[in-house]
Structure formats: C-alpha cells, structure tokens
Amino acid sequence: MNIAKLLAAGVHAYTSLGAVLAFIAFLAMREQNGRVFLVALWIAVIVDSTDGILARRFRVNEVLPGFNGRRLDDIIDYITYAFLPCLGFVEFGILPGNLAFLAVLPLLSSAYGFSREQAKTEDAFVGFPSYWNLVFLYLYLLKPPAGTAIGVLVALSILVFVPTQYLYPSRTQWLRQVNLVLAGLYLAVIGYLSLFPDSREAETIAWLSLIYPLYYMAVSLSRPQKQIDHGL
C-alpha cells in the first residue's frame, strides 16, 4: 500500500473513532454516567467536524474509491447525533416514563432527514440538522418541566421537515470567518459543560451559551436561501 492509500485509510480509521465513542457513550448511559456520556458525544462532534477536512486534504475519494467514507460518516452521525441522544431522553429521565415513546419523534424525523437526497446543499443543511446531542445537553443541564422538554422535541422534529437552509459553518461562505470563530468558541464551551456538568456554574454557562444557537438561527434565516427541490 502506497503512502497516499495509507493516509486515506487513516482518515477512514479516524472517522471510525466516532463508532467507538458511540459505544463508550452507550455504556456510560447504561451506568447513568451523564458526564462520560456527554464527553463521548462531544469528542464525536470534534471528529465529525474535522474528518471532512482531512478527507479533502488527502483526496480520500480519489485514492480509495471503493470505500464510501460519506456513508460511514452518515451512519456514525445518525447514531451520535440522533439515536443515542434519543435514548438519553428516556434513560436520563428527561421524558417521564409514560411519555418516553415521544423520543421516537426526533428519531424518525432524523431518519428522514439523513435519508433525503437534498439533506445538504454544497454550503448548508436543509431542515433542522438533527443536533439532538446539543438538545440533550441543554435539557440535561437546565432540567426544564416535562411539558417544555416535550414542546422542544416536537417543534424541532417538525423543523426537520421544513426545508429552511441552515448554516454549515465549515462550508458556508457568508460570514465564514465570523461563523468559524464563534463555532469554535461554542464547541469549547460545550466541551467545558460536558466535562463539568455538575459544577455550580454549569447552569449559568449553559444559559449564556444559548446566545450562539440564537445567532446560528438568526444567520441561517437571514442568509440568502438557494433554490432547491423541496419535494419529498
């Protein structure tokens, strides 16, 4: 195997770390260890945010055309961004026992979102991009009433089907530098909250960190929306 193929295989191995992190998160959930669960999902976000850059740098699709890294990435993303957080809504008591079945709403809406041919444009996500790991983090830390948690899950599940185009920080050119800096800072804050979810200041920091999701929504809605096929 030449060096180019070795590097390309290394990128796929790096992407596969997401599956290992998903397994660690699952075991942590079984033990009711919220800290390890959150940290594993946070590191999975870091892997997901950087493997595409590496794949383009080492021309993975050209060097190893027989292996579909994008499919691997989608499988791992569905597990870490949707499946595990939805299990977490039940296992960590965010949804009351008699309403645990409502966790299937984000689970199924995300299955639709991940399967759409137009789930992404070249520079945007189409429909709410299934950030259920972040939704879980906030509901876990802020512990809102069950009715509020249910309302959030239902509303965001519906937004998966609404073809609004959402910011793709690493690809969206509009305000790109600002978006990348803010996304990096936000990821660092999420890392702190994941590492220290039981600290006295965690709730305050969580409330303050909501500034970025609000910015994200505002920029997504105000940026030029490209014409796409909105059909099912």
C-alpha positions in Angstrom: 0.0 0.0 0.0 1.5 3.3 -1.0 1.6 6.4 1.2 -1.4 8.0 -0.3 -3.6 5.0 0.3 -2.2 4.6 3.8 -3.1 8.2 4.6 -6.6 7.8 3.1 -7.2 4.7 5.1 -6.0 6.6 8.2 -8.7 9.2 7.6 -11.4 6.4 7.4 -10.0 5.0 10.6 -10.2 8.4 12.2 -13.9 8.7 11.1 -14.5 5.3 12.6 -13.5 6.6 16.0 -17.0 8.0 16.1 -18.3 4.4 16.4 -16.0 3.7 19.3 -17.1 6.9 21.0 -20.8 6.0 20.4 -20.1 2.6 22.1 -18.5 4.4 25.1 -21.5 6.8 25.3 -23.9 3.8 25.3 -22.0 2.1 28.1 -22.0 5.3 30.1 -25.7 5.7 29.6 -26.3 2.2 31.0 -24.3 3.3 34.1 -26.3 6.6 34.3 -22.9 8.4 33.9 -24.0 11.7 32.3 -20.5 13.2 32.3 -18.9 10.4 30.3 -22.0 10.2 28.0 -21.7 13.9 27.2 -17.9 13.9 26.8 -18.0 10.9 24.4 -20.6 12.7 22.2 -18.6 16.0 22.4 -15.5 14.3 21.2 -17.6 12.6 18.4 -18.5 16.1 17.3 -14.9 17.1 17.1 -14.1 14.0 15.0 -17.1 14.8 12.7 -16.0 18.4 12.4 -12.5 17.6 11.3 -12.6 14.3 9.3 -14.1 16.0 6.2 -11.2 18.5 6.1 -8.8 15.6 6.3 -10.7 13.7 3.6 -10.4 16.6 1.2 -6.8 17.2 2.1 -5.8 13.6 1.3 -8.2 13.2 -1.6 -9.8 10.1 0.0 -12.5 9.6 -2.6 -9.9 9.5 -5.4 -7.3 7.4 -3.6 -9.8 4.8 -2.2 -12.8 5.0 -4.5 -14.1 1.5 -3.4 -14.8 2.7 0.2 -17.7 5.1 0.8 -16.5 7.3 3.7 -19.5 9.5 3.4 -21.8 6.6 4.1 -19.7 5.6 7.1 -19.8 9.2 8.3 -23.6 9.3 7.9 -24.1 6.1 9.9 -22.0 7.3 12.8 -23.6 10.7 12.7 -27.1 9.2 12.9 -26.0 7.2 16.0 -24.2 10.0 17.8 -26.4 13.0 16.8 -29.8 11.3 16.9 -30.1 7.7 18.1 -28.0 7.9 21.4 -29.4 11.4 22.4 -33.0 10.0 21.9 -32.2 7.0 24.1 -30.7 9.6 26.5 -34.0 11.5 26.7 -35.5 8.3 28.1 -32.6 6.8 30.1 -31.7 10.0 31.9 -35.4 10.8 32.8 -35.8 13.9 30.6 -39.0 12.4 29.3 -41.3 11.0 32.0 -41.8 7.2 31.8 -45.4 7.4 30.5 -44.3 9.7 27.7 -41.0 8.0 26.8 -42.4 6.9 23.4 -42.2 10.6 22.3 -38.4 10.1 21.9 -39.3 8.3 18.6 -40.3 11.7 17.1 -36.8 13.0 16.7 -35.6 9.5 16.0 -37.9 9.1 13.0 -37.7 12.7 11.8 -33.9 12.4 11.7 -34.1 9.1 9.8 -36.0 11.1 7.2 -33.5 14.0 7.4 -30.5 11.8 7.0 -32.0 9.9 4.0 -33.0 12.9 1.9 -31.1 13.4 -1.3 -31.3 17.1 -0.5 -30.3 16.8 3.1 -27.5 19.2 2.3 -26.6 21.7 -0.4 -22.9 22.5 -1.1 -22.9 25.0 1.8 -26.0 24.4 4.0 -28.1 21.9 5.8 -31.7 21.6 4.6 -34.2 21.3 7.5 -33.2 21.3 11.2 -29.8 19.4 11.1 -30.6 16.9 13.9 -28.4 18.4 16.6 -30.1 16.3 19.2 -26.9 15.8 21.1 -27.0 19.6 21.9 -30.7 19.4 22.7 -30.0 16.6 25.1 -27.1 18.7 26.7 -29.4 21.6 27.4 -32.3 19.6 28.6 -30.0 17.6 30.9 -28.3 20.6 32.4 -31.3 23.0 32.6 -33.9 20.4 33.6 -37.0 22.2 32.3 -40.5 21.0 33.1 -41.5 17.9 31.1 -44.0 19.9 29.1 -41.3 22.3 28.0 -38.9 19.4 27.0 -41.7 17.7 25.0 -42.5 21.0 23.3 -38.9 21.5 22.2 -38.7 17.9 20.9 -41.9 18.2 18.9 -41.1 21.6 17.5 -37.6 20.7 16.4 -38.8 17.3 15.0 -41.3 19.3 12.8 -38.5 21.7 11.7 -36.6 18.7 10.2 -39.3 18.6 7.5 -39.3 22.4 6.9 -36.8 23.0 4.0 -35.1 26.0 5.6 -31.4 26.1 4.9 -29.2 26.2 8.0 -25.6 27.3 8.4 -22.9 24.8 7.6 -20.0 26.6 9.5 -17.2 24.9 7.6 -18.7 25.4 4.2 -21.0 28.4 4.3 -19.1 31.3 2.7 -21.4 34.1 4.0 -19.8 35.5 7.2 -17.5 32.4 7.1 -14.7 33.7 9.3 -17.0 35.0 12.0 -19.0 31.8 11.9 -15.9 29.6 12.2 -14.6 31.6 15.2 -17.9 31.5 17.0 -18.5 27.9 16.3 -15.0 27.1 17.7 -15.7 29.0 20.8 -19.1 27.4 21.2 -17.5 23.9 20.8 -15.1 24.8 23.6 -17.9 25.9 25.9 -19.8 22.7 25.1 -16.7 20.8 26.0 -16.5 22.5 29.4 -20.1 21.8 30.1 -19.7 18.2 29.1 -16.6 17.8 31.3 -18.2 19.6 34.3 -22.0 19.1 34.0 -22.4 19.1 37.8 -20.4 22.2 38.6 -22.2 25.1 40.3 -21.7 27.4 37.3 -22.8 24.9 34.6 -26.4 26.0 34.5 -25.4 29.7 34.2 -22.9 28.9 31.5 -25.5 26.8 29.7 -28.0 29.7 29.7 -25.3 32.1 28.4 -24.2 29.7 25.7 -27.7 29.8 24.2 -26.5 33.0 22.6 -24.8 31.0 19.9 -27.8 28.8 18.9 -29.8 32.0 18.7 -27.1 33.6 16.5 -27.0 30.4 14.4 -30.7 30.5 13.8 -30.7 34.2 13.0 -27.9 33.9 10.5 -29.4 30.8 8.9 -32.7 32.6 8.4 -31.2 35.8 7.2 -28.7 34.4 4.7 -29.7 34.1 1.0 -31.7 30.9 0.6 -30.8 29.0 -2.6 -33.5 27.4 -4.7 -33.7 23.6 -4.2 -36.2 20.8 -4.8 -38.4 20.7 -1.7 -40.3 17.6 -2.7 -40.5 14.5 -0.5 
